[in-house]
Amino acid sequence: MIRSWRRVLHQYRRRDWREGLTERGLIRRGQVWLFAAGLAAIALAMFSPIAALADKLFVMHMLQHILLIMVAPPLLLLGVPAPLIRLLIVEARLKGVLTRLTDPLFAYALFVVNLYLWHIPAAYEAALHDELVHAVEHAAFFYTAVLFSWRLIDPTRGWFPLWRWPPAKWIYLLVAAPPSYVLGSILWVSNAVLYPTYAQAPRVWDLTALQDQQMGGLLMWLQGWMVMMLSLIAFFRWYDPQTEQA
């Protein structure tokens, strides 16, 4: 078994397939690792102790959602080779549909409405107690994040620009921060436990249900802060005249 793996590794090094694809313009440097990191983020969210603790600790459920919203979608979009995704879009005749679904105003509204909808106590509790609803919740978070991120990243490299105005990406990210700030702040400062399941769950790490909720709110608030930092990076990328715009 070990010898077989050694042979595979040797062939990988000898052929250096990534360099060949990079030189031919089919992939960009680091794309393989970005895509792998996106898959790892999904695995971490769904199959690690984070997932096991999500029904006992609100803060771990928020961490799971951040991985599905903030981490995995942009990494996967950055890691998909443009020629491959263009081919898939053409073959499936999806360009018109994606143009509408990823319209910046529509994608933003869908992302925000979905975020708030699933944090209504009745919807949140339903997801905690029904596996199918829980799966729908996670899928909704992931795919709305993909649609929101699509125009920022444009994995097709030119087919889906975020308006033809240089600071558009900065503004688009900037307006994405307040919804997380507001929702996180509500959860952070609340003096009442909003989700009964966590009030009844066995205590973990000596956290009270209210402390757990406040930590989850703080984590969501930090998610908004991270979006704000990304918007500043996008601004300076736009502002630098030597940086090629996507």
CYANA upper distance limits for C-alpha pairs under 8 A (distance plus 0.5 A):
  1 MET  CA      5 TRP  CA      6.97
  2 ILE  CA      6 ARG  CA      6.74
  3 ARG  CA      7 ARG  CA      6.74
  4 SER  CA      8 VAL  CA      6.82
  5 TRP  CA      9 LEU  CA      6.64
  6 ARG  CA     10 HIS  CA      6.55
  7 ARG  CA     11 GLN  CA      6.66
  8 VAL  CA     12 TYR  CA      6.65
  9 LEU  CA     13 ARG  CA      6.73
 10 HIS  CA     14 ARG  CA      6.52
 11 GLN  CA     15 ARG  CA      6.45
 12 TYR  CA     16 ASP  CA      6.32
 12 TYR  CA     17 TRP  CA      7.60
 16 ASP  CA     20 GLY  CA      7.23
 17 TRP  CA     21 LEU  CA      6.77
 18 ARG  CA     22 THR  CA      6.55
 18 ARG  CA     27 ILE  CA      8.43
 19 GLU  CA     23 GLU  CA      6.56
 20 GLY  CA     24 ARG  CA      6.82
 21 LEU  CA     25 GLY  CA      6.82
 21 LEU  CA     26 LEU  CA      5.77
 21 LEU  CA     27 ILE  CA      6.33
 22 THR  CA     26 LEU  CA      6.36
 22 THR  CA     27 ILE  CA      5.50
 22 THR  CA     28 ARG  CA      6.04
 22 THR  CA     29 ARG  CA      6.94
 26 LEU  CA     81 PRO  CA      7.02
 26 LEU  CA     82 ALA  CA      7.81
 26 LEU  CA     83 PRO  CA      6.80
 27 ILE  CA     31 GLN  CA      7.17
 27 ILE  CA     81 PRO  CA      5.66
 27 ILE  CA     82 ALA  CA      7.76
 28 ARG  CA     81 PRO  CA      7.91
 30 GLY  CA     34 LEU  CA      6.73
 30 GLY  CA     79 GLY  CA      8.26
 31 GLN  CA     35 PHE  CA      6.64
 31 GLN  CA     78 LEU  CA      7.16
 31 GLN  CA     79 GLY  CA      4.78
 31 GLN  CA     80 VAL  CA      7.38
 31 GLN  CA     81 PRO  CA      7.78
 32 VAL  CA     36 ALA  CA      6.68
 32 VAL  CA     79 GLY  CA      6.48
 33 TRP  CA     37 ALA  CA      6.48
 33 TRP  CA     79 GLY  CA      7.73
 34 LEU  CA     38 GLY  CA      6.77
 34 LEU  CA     75 LEU  CA      5.91
 34 LEU  CA     76 LEU  CA      7.13
 34 LEU  CA     78 LEU  CA      7.01
 34 LEU  CA     79 GLY  CA      5.33
 35 PHE  CA     39 LEU  CA      6.89
 35 PHE  CA     75 LEU  CA      6.40
 35 PHE  CA     76 LEU  CA      5.25
 35 PHE  CA     77 LEU  CA      8.09
 35 PHE  CA     78 LEU  CA      7.54
 35 PHE  CA     79 GLY  CA      4.63
 35 PHE  CA     80 VAL  CA      7.10
 36 ALA  CA     40 ALA  CA      6.60
 36 ALA  CA     76 LEU  CA      8.33
 36 ALA  CA     79 GLY  CA      8.30
 37 ALA  CA     41 ALA  CA      6.64
 37 ALA  CA     72 ALA  CA      8.08
 37 ALA  CA     75 LEU  CA      7.16
 37 ALA  CA     76 LEU  CA      8.28
 38 GLY  CA     42 ILE  CA      7.01
 38 GLY  CA     71 VAL  CA      7.42
 38 GLY  CA     72 ALA  CA      4.85
 38 GLY  CA     73 PRO  CA      7.36
 38 GLY  CA     74 PRO  CA      8.20
 38 GLY  CA     75 LEU  CA      5.32
 38 GLY  CA     76 LEU  CA      5.49
 39 LEU  CA     43 ALA  CA      6.74
 39 LEU  CA     72 ALA  CA      7.32
 39 LEU  CA     76 LEU  CA      7.80
 40 ALA  CA     44 LEU  CA      6.50
 41 ALA  CA     45 ALA  CA      6.66
 41 ALA  CA     67 LEU  CA      6.48
 41 ALA  CA     68 LEU  CA      7.87
 41 ALA  CA     71 VAL  CA      7.15
 41 ALA  CA     72 ALA  CA      5.94
 42 ILE  CA     46 MET  CA      6.57
 42 ILE  CA     67 LEU  CA      7.37
 42 ILE  CA     68 LEU  CA      6.88
 42 ILE  CA     72 ALA  CA      6.65
 43 ALA  CA     47 PHE  CA      5.87
 43 ALA  CA     48 SER  CA      7.49
 44 LEU  CA     48 SER  CA      5.59
 44 LEU  CA     50 ILE  CA      7.69
 44 LEU  CA     51 ALA  CA      8.48
 44 LEU  CA     67 LEU  CA      8.42
 45 ALA  CA     50 ILE  CA      6.73
 45 ALA  CA     51 ALA  CA      6.50
 45 ALA  CA     63 LEU  CA      8.39
 45 ALA  CA     64 GLN  CA      5.36
 45 ALA  CA     65 HIS  CA      8.09
 45 ALA  CA     67 LEU  CA      6.57
 45 ALA  CA     68 LEU  CA      7.39
 46 MET  CA     50 ILE  CA      8.01
 46 MET  CA     51 ALA  CA      5.85
 46 MET  CA     64 GLN  CA      8.01
 47 PHE  CA     51 ALA  CA      6.53
 47 PHE  CA     52 ALA  CA      8.24
 48 SER  CA     52 ALA  CA      7.28
 49 PRO  CA     53 LEU  CA      6.58
 50 ILE  CA     54 ALA  CA      6.58
 50 ILE  CA     60 MET  CA      6.31
 50 ILE  CA     61 HIS  CA      7.89
 50 ILE  CA     63 LEU  CA      8.08
 50 ILE  CA     64 GLN  CA      7.00
 51 ALA  CA     55 ASP  CA      8.36
 51 ALA  CA     60 MET  CA      8.08
 51 ALA  CA     61 HIS  CA      7.84
 51 ALA  CA     64 GLN  CA      7.33
 53 LEU  CA     57 LEU  CA      6.38
 53 LEU  CA     60 MET  CA      6.78
 53 LEU  CA     61 HIS  CA      8.03
 54 ALA  CA     58 PHE  CA      6.89
 54 ALA  CA     59 VAL  CA      8.17
 54 ALA  CA     60 MET  CA      5.53
 54 ALA  CA     61 HIS  CA      4.80
 54 ALA  CA     64 GLN  CA      7.95
 55 ASP  CA     61 HIS  CA      7.58
 55 ASP  CA    128 LEU  CA      6.99
 55 ASP  CA    198 TYR  CA      8.03
 56 LYS  CA    198 TYR  CA      6.60
 56 LYS  CA    201 ALA  CA      6.10
 56 LYS  CA    202 PRO  CA      7.37
 56 LYS  CA    203 ARG  CA      8.16
 56 LYS  CA    204 VAL  CA      8.04
 57 LEU  CA     61 HIS  CA      7.04
 57 LEU  CA    198 TYR  CA      7.17
 57 LEU  CA    204 VAL  CA      7.88
 57 LEU  CA    212 ASP  CA      6.96
 58 PHE  CA     62 MET  CA      6.79
 58 PHE  CA    198 TYR  CA      7.39
 58 PHE  CA    212 ASP  CA      6.45
 58 PHE  CA    213 GLN  CA      6.27
 58 PHE  CA    216 GLY  CA      6.39
 59 VAL  CA     63 LEU  CA      6.77
 59 VAL  CA    212 ASP  CA      6.42
 59 VAL  CA    213 GLN  CA      7.03
 59 VAL  CA    215 MET  CA      6.35
 59 VAL  CA    216 GLY  CA      4.43
 59 VAL  CA    217 GLY  CA      8.21
 59 VAL  CA    219 LEU  CA      7.81
 60 MET  CA     64 GLN  CA      6.66
 60 MET  CA    216 GLY  CA      7.98
 61 HIS  CA     65 HIS  CA      6.80
 61 HIS  CA    216 GLY  CA      8.47
 62 MET  CA     66 ILE  CA      6.69
 62 MET  CA    216 GLY  CA      6.35
 62 MET  CA    219 LEU  CA      7.63
 62 MET  CA    220 MET  CA      7.48
 63 LEU  CA     67 LEU  CA      6.85
 63 LEU  CA    216 GLY  CA      8.41
 63 LEU  CA    219 LEU  CA      7.95
 64 GLN  CA     68 LEU  CA      6.97
 65 HIS  CA     69 ILE  CA      6.46
 65 HIS  CA    138 HIS  CA      7.97
 65 HIS  CA    141 PHE  CA      7.84
 66 ILE  CA     70 MET  CA      5.71
 66 ILE  CA     71 VAL  CA      7.28
 66 ILE  CA    220 MET  CA      8.47
 66 ILE  CA    223 GLN  CA      7.83
 67 LEU  CA     71 VAL  CA      5.38
 67 LEU  CA     72 ALA  CA      6.50
 68 LEU  CA     72 ALA  CA      6.02
 68 LEU  CA     73 PRO  CA      7.50
 68 LEU  CA    138 HIS  CA      7.91
 68 LEU  CA    141 PHE  CA      7.23
 68 LEU  CA    142 PHE  CA      5.87
 69 ILE  CA     73 PRO  CA      6.97
 69 ILE  CA    141 PHE  CA      6.50
 69 ILE  CA    142 PHE  CA      5.99
 69 ILE  CA    145 ALA  CA      5.89
 70 MET  CA     74 PRO  CA      7.69
 70 MET  CA    145 ALA  CA      7.95
 70 MET  CA    223 GLN  CA      8.38
 71 VAL  CA     75 LEU  CA      6.91
 72 ALA  CA     76 LEU  CA      6.57
 73 PRO  CA     77 LEU  CA      6.68
 73 PRO  CA    142 PHE  CA      7.30
 73 PRO  CA    143 TYR  CA      8.50
 73 PRO  CA    145 ALA  CA      6.85
 73 PRO  CA    146 VAL  CA      5.72
 73 PRO  CA    149 SER  CA      7.70
 74 PRO  CA     78 LEU  CA      6.50
 74 PRO  CA    146 VAL  CA      7.64
 74 PRO  CA    149 SER  CA      6.73
 74 PRO  CA    153 ILE  CA      7.86
 75 LEU  CA     79 GLY  CA      6.53
 76 LEU  CA     80 VAL  CA      6.74
 77 LEU  CA    146 VAL  CA      8.32
 77 LEU  CA    150 TRP  CA      7.83
 77 LEU  CA    153 ILE  CA      7.41
 77 LEU  CA    154 ASP  CA      8.23
 77 LEU  CA    155 PRO  CA      6.13
 78 LEU  CA    153 ILE  CA      7.24
 78 LEU  CA    155 PRO  CA      6.75
 80 VAL  CA     84 LEU  CA      7.79
 80 VAL  CA     85 ILE  CA      7.26
 80 VAL  CA    155 PRO  CA      7.09
 81 PRO  CA     85 ILE  CA      6.92
 81 PRO  CA    155 PRO  CA      7.75
 81 PRO  CA    156 THR  CA      8.33
 82 ALA  CA     86 ARG  CA      6.49
 82 ALA  CA    155 PRO  CA      6.12
 82 ALA  CA    156 THR  CA      5.02
 82 ALA  CA    157 ARG  CA      6.75
 83 PRO  CA     87 LEU  CA      6.64
 83 PRO  CA    156 THR  CA      7.65
 84 LEU  CA     88 LEU  CA      6.79
 85 ILE  CA     89 ILE  CA      6.57
 85 ILE  CA    155 PRO  CA      7.82
 85 ILE  CA    156 THR  CA      6.91
 86 ARG  CA     90 VAL  CA      6.62
 86 ARG  CA    156 THR  CA      6.37
 87 LEU  CA     91 GLU  CA      6.49
 88 LEU  CA     92 ALA  CA      6.52
 89 ILE  CA     93 ARG  CA      6.26
 89 ILE  CA     94 LEU  CA      5.53
 89 ILE  CA     95 LYS  CA      6.42
 90 VAL  CA     94 LEU  CA      7.01
 90 VAL  CA     95 LYS  CA      7.32
 94 LEU  CA     98 LEU  CA      6.44
 95 LYS  CA     99 THR  CA      6.52
 96 GLY  CA    100 ARG  CA      7.02
 97 VAL  CA    101 LEU  CA      6.64
 98 LEU  CA    102 THR  CA      6.19
 99 THR  CA    103 ASP  CA      6.59
 99 THR  CA    160 PHE  CA      7.56
100 ARG  CA    106 PHE  CA      8.45
101 LEU  CA    106 PHE  CA      7.35
101 LEU  CA    107 ALA  CA      6.95
101 LEU  CA    147 LEU  CA      7.32
102 THR  CA    106 PHE  CA      7.38
102 THR  CA    107 ALA  CA      5.87
102 THR  CA    147 LEU  CA      5.75
102 THR  CA    148 PHE  CA      7.15
102 THR  CA    150 TRP  CA      6.97
102 THR  CA    151 ARG  CA      7.13
103 ASP  CA    107 ALA  CA      6.34
103 ASP  CA    151 ARG  CA      8.36
104 PRO  CA    108 TYR  CA      6.43
104 PRO  CA    148 PHE  CA      7.67
104 PRO  CA    151 ARG  CA      7.60
104 PRO  CA    162 LEU  CA      7.64
104 PRO  CA    172 TYR  CA      8.34
105 LEU  CA    109 ALA  CA      6.64
106 PHE  CA    110 LEU  CA      6.53
107 ALA  CA    111 PHE  CA      6.53
107 ALA  CA    144 THR  CA      7.62
107 ALA  CA    147 LEU  CA      6.32
107 ALA  CA    148 PHE  CA      5.53
108 TYR  CA    112 VAL  CA      6.76
108 TYR  CA    148 PHE  CA      6.45
108 TYR  CA    176 ALA  CA      7.97
109 ALA  CA    113 VAL  CA      6.54
110 LEU  CA    114 ASN  CA      6.47
110 LEU  CA    144 THR  CA      7.19
111 PHE  CA    115 LEU  CA      6.66
111 PHE  CA    141 PHE  CA      8.33
111 PHE  CA    144 THR  CA      5.78
111 PHE  CA    145 ALA  CA      7.01
111 PHE  CA    148 PHE  CA      7.15
112 VAL  CA    116 TYR  CA      6.83
112 VAL  CA    179 PRO  CA      7.19
113 VAL  CA    117 LEU  CA      6.39
114 ASN  CA    118 TRP  CA      6.82
114 ASN  CA    140 ALA  CA      7.71
114 ASN  CA    141 PHE  CA      7.65
114 ASN  CA    144 THR  CA      8.13
115 LEU  CA    119 HIS  CA      7.29
115 LEU  CA    141 PHE  CA      7.74
116 TYR  CA    120 ILE  CA      7.14
116 TYR  CA    183 LEU  CA      8.15
117 LEU  CA    123 ALA  CA      7.62
118 TRP  CA    123 ALA  CA      5.94
118 TRP  CA    124 TYR  CA      5.97
118 TRP  CA    137 GLU  CA      7.54
119 HIS  CA    123 ALA  CA      7.20
119 HIS  CA    124 TYR  CA      5.96
120 ILE  CA    124 TYR  CA      6.50
121 PRO  CA    125 GLU  CA      6.39
121 PRO  CA    194 LEU  CA      6.94
121 PRO  CA    195 TYR  CA      6.34
122 ALA  CA    126 ALA  CA      6.64
123 ALA  CA    127 ALA  CA      6.84
124 TYR  CA    128 LEU  CA      6.93
124 TYR  CA    195 TYR  CA      8.06
125 GLU  CA    129 HIS  CA      6.86
125 GLU  CA    195 TYR  CA      7.22
125 GLU  CA    196 PRO  CA      8.32
125 GLU  CA    197 THR  CA      7.59
126 ALA  CA    130 ASP  CA      6.48
126 ALA  CA    133 VAL  CA      7.19
126 ALA  CA    134 HIS  CA      8.16
127 ALA  CA    131 GLU  CA      7.33
127 ALA  CA    132 LEU  CA      8.23
127 ALA  CA    133 VAL  CA      5.37
127 ALA  CA    134 HIS  CA      4.67
127 ALA  CA    135 ALA  CA      8.39
127 ALA  CA    137 GLU  CA      7.34
128 LEU  CA    134 HIS  CA      6.86
128 LEU  CA    197 THR  CA      8.41
129 HIS  CA    134 HIS  CA      8.37
130 ASP  CA    134 HIS  CA      6.61
131 GLU  CA    135 ALA  CA      6.62
132 LEU  CA    136 VAL  CA      6.75
133 VAL  CA    137 GLU  CA      6.61
134 HIS  CA    138 HIS  CA      6.83
135 ALA  CA    139 ALA  CA      6.61
136 VAL  CA    140 ALA  CA      6.47
137 GLU  CA    141 PHE  CA      6.75
138 HIS  CA    142 PHE  CA      6.65
139 ALA  CA    143 TYR  CA      6.48
140 ALA  CA    144 THR  CA      6.38
141 PHE  CA    145 ALA  CA      6.63
142 PHE  CA    146 VAL  CA      6.75
143 TYR  CA    147 LEU  CA      6.72
144 THR  CA    148 PHE  CA      6.56
145 ALA  CA    149 SER  CA      6.49
146 VAL  CA    150 TRP  CA      6.40
147 LEU  CA    151 ARG  CA      8.24
148 PHE  CA    152 LEU  CA      8.22
149 SER  CA    153 ILE  CA      6.74
150 TRP  CA    154 ASP  CA      5.81
150 TRP  CA    155 PRO  CA      7.62
150 TRP  CA    160 PHE  CA      8.28
151 ARG  CA    160 PHE  CA      6.35
151 ARG  CA    161 PRO  CA      6.31
151 ARG  CA    162 LEU  CA      5.53
152 LEU  CA    161 PRO  CA      8.21
152 LEU  CA    162 LEU  CA      6.80
152 LEU  CA    169 LYS  CA      6.63
154 ASP  CA    158 GLY  CA      7.25
154 ASP  CA    159 TRP  CA      7.68
154 ASP  CA    160 PHE  CA      6.10
154 ASP  CA    161 PRO  CA      7.00
154 ASP  CA    246 ALA  CA      8.47
156 THR  CA    160 PHE  CA      7.65
157 ARG  CA    246 ALA  CA      7.54
158 GLY  CA    246 ALA  CA      7.73
161 PRO  CA    246 ALA  CA      8.02
162 LEU  CA    168 ALA  CA      7.10
162 LEU  CA    169 LYS  CA      7.26
163 TRP  CA    168 ALA  CA      7.12
164 ARG  CA    168 ALA  CA      8.27
166 PRO  CA    238 TRP  CA      6.50
166 PRO  CA    245 GLN  CA      7.98
167 PRO  CA    171 ILE  CA      6.92
167 PRO  CA    234 ALA  CA      8.38
167 PRO  CA    235 PHE  CA      6.90
167 PRO  CA    238 TRP  CA      6.54
168 ALA  CA    172 TYR  CA      6.48
169 LYS  CA    173 LEU  CA      6.67
169 LYS  CA    231 SER  CA      7.90
169 LYS  CA    234 ALA  CA      6.82
169 LYS  CA    235 PHE  CA      8.11
170 TRP  CA    174 LEU  CA      6.51
170 TRP  CA    231 SER  CA      5.28
170 TRP  CA    232 LEU  CA      7.27
170 TRP  CA    233 ILE  CA      8.44
170 TRP  CA    234 ALA  CA      5.59
170 TRP  CA    235 PHE  CA      5.55
171 ILE  CA    175 VAL  CA      6.74
171 ILE  CA    231 SER  CA      7.67
172 TYR  CA    176 ALA  CA      7.07
172 TYR  CA    231 SER  CA      8.39
173 LEU  CA    177 ALA  CA      7.33
173 LEU  CA    227 VAL  CA      6.94
173 LEU  CA    228 MET  CA      7.49
173 LEU  CA    230 LEU  CA      7.62
173 LEU  CA    231 SER  CA      5.54
174 LEU  CA    178 PRO  CA      8.46
174 LEU  CA    227 VAL  CA      7.69
174 LEU  CA    228 MET  CA      6.38
174 LEU  CA    231 SER  CA      5.96
176 ALA  CA    180 SER  CA      8.20
176 ALA  CA    224 GLY  CA      8.17
176 ALA  CA    227 VAL  CA      7.49
177 ALA  CA    181 TYR  CA      6.83
177 ALA  CA    223 GLN  CA      8.42
177 ALA  CA    224 GLY  CA      4.99
177 ALA  CA    225 TRP  CA      7.33
177 ALA  CA    227 VAL  CA      6.01
177 ALA  CA    228 MET  CA      6.35
178 PRO  CA    182 VAL  CA      6.45
178 PRO  CA    224 GLY  CA      7.09
179 PRO  CA    183 LEU  CA      6.66
179 PRO  CA    224 GLY  CA      8.04
180 SER  CA    184 GLY  CA      6.23
180 SER  CA    220 MET  CA      6.48
180 SER  CA    221 TRP  CA      6.38
180 SER  CA    223 GLN  CA      7.11
180 SER  CA    224 GLY  CA      5.41
181 TYR  CA    185 SER  CA      6.44
181 TYR  CA    220 MET  CA      7.50
181 TYR  CA    221 TRP  CA      5.19
181 TYR  CA    222 LEU  CA      8.19
181 TYR  CA    223 GLN  CA      8.25
181 TYR  CA    224 GLY  CA      5.69
181 TYR  CA    225 TRP  CA      8.02
182 VAL  CA    186 ILE  CA      6.76
182 VAL  CA    221 TRP  CA      8.06
183 LEU  CA    187 LEU  CA      6.94
183 LEU  CA    217 GLY  CA      7.89
183 LEU  CA    220 MET  CA      7.95
183 LEU  CA    221 TRP  CA      8.06
184 GLY  CA    188 TRP  CA      6.46
184 GLY  CA    216 GLY  CA      8.09
184 GLY  CA    217 GLY  CA      4.64
184 GLY  CA    218 LEU  CA      6.45
184 GLY  CA    219 LEU  CA      7.76
184 GLY  CA    220 MET  CA      5.26
184 GLY  CA    221 TRP  CA      5.05
185 SER  CA    189 VAL  CA      6.55
185 SER  CA    217 GLY  CA      6.66
185 SER  CA    218 LEU  CA      7.58
185 SER  CA    221 TRP  CA      6.83
186 ILE  CA    190 SER  CA      6.42
186 ILE  CA    217 GLY  CA      7.73
187 LEU  CA    213 GLN  CA      6.90
187 LEU  CA    214 GLN  CA      6.31
187 LEU  CA    216 GLY  CA      7.88
187 LEU  CA    217 GLY  CA      5.11
187 LEU  CA    218 LEU  CA      8.28
188 TRP  CA    213 GLN  CA      7.41
188 TRP  CA    214 GLN  CA      4.63
188 TRP  CA    215 MET  CA      7.31
188 TRP  CA    216 GLY  CA      7.85
188 TRP  CA    217 GLY  CA      4.95
188 TRP  CA    218 LEU  CA      6.21
189 VAL  CA    214 GLN  CA      7.34
190 SER  CA    214 GLN  CA      7.96
191 ASN  CA    210 LEU  CA      7.70
192 ALA  CA    210 LEU  CA      7.32
193 VAL  CA    198 TYR  CA      8.45
193 VAL  CA    199 ALA  CA      7.32
193 VAL  CA    209 ALA  CA      7.16
193 VAL  CA    210 LEU  CA      6.04
193 VAL  CA    213 GLN  CA      7.47
195 TYR  CA    199 ALA  CA      7.56
196 PRO  CA    200 GLN  CA      6.94
197 THR  CA    201 ALA  CA      6.56
198 TYR  CA    209 ALA  CA      6.45
199 ALA  CA    209 ALA  CA      5.68
199 ALA  CA    210 LEU  CA      8.43
203 ARG  CA    207 LEU  CA      6.80
203 ARG  CA    208 THR  CA      7.27
203 ARG  CA    209 ALA  CA      8.15
207 LEU  CA    211 GLN  CA      6.40
207 LEU  CA    212 ASP  CA      6.44
208 THR  CA    212 ASP  CA      6.61
209 ALA  CA    213 GLN  CA      6.72
210 LEU  CA    214 GLN  CA      6.63
211 GLN  CA    215 MET  CA      6.62
212 ASP  CA    216 GLY  CA      6.75
213 GLN  CA    217 GLY  CA      6.67
214 GLN  CA    218 LEU  CA      6.63
215 MET  CA    219 LEU  CA      6.66
216 GLY  CA    220 MET  CA      6.78
217 GLY  CA    221 TRP  CA      6.61
218 LEU  CA    222 LEU  CA      6.66
219 LEU  CA    223 GLN  CA      6.78
220 MET  CA    224 GLY  CA      7.09
221 TRP  CA    225 TRP  CA      6.96
222 LEU  CA    226 MET  CA      6.63
223 GLN  CA    227 VAL  CA      6.87
224 GLY  CA    228 MET  CA      6.77
225 TRP  CA    229 MET  CA      6.82
226 MET  CA    230 LEU  CA      6.76
227 VAL  CA    231 SER  CA      6.71
228 MET  CA    232 LEU  CA      6.93
229 MET  CA    233 ILE  CA      6.86
230 LEU  CA    234 ALA  CA      6.67
231 SER  CA    235 PHE  CA      6.62
232 LEU  CA    236 PHE  CA      6.77
233 ILE  CA    237 ARG  CA      6.59
234 ALA  CA    238 TRP  CA      6.66
235 PHE  CA    239 TYR  CA      6.49
236 PHE  CA    240 ASP  CA      6.50
237 ARG  CA    243 THR  CA      6.84
238 TRP  CA    243 THR  CA      7.65
238 TRP  CA    245 GLN  CA      7.48
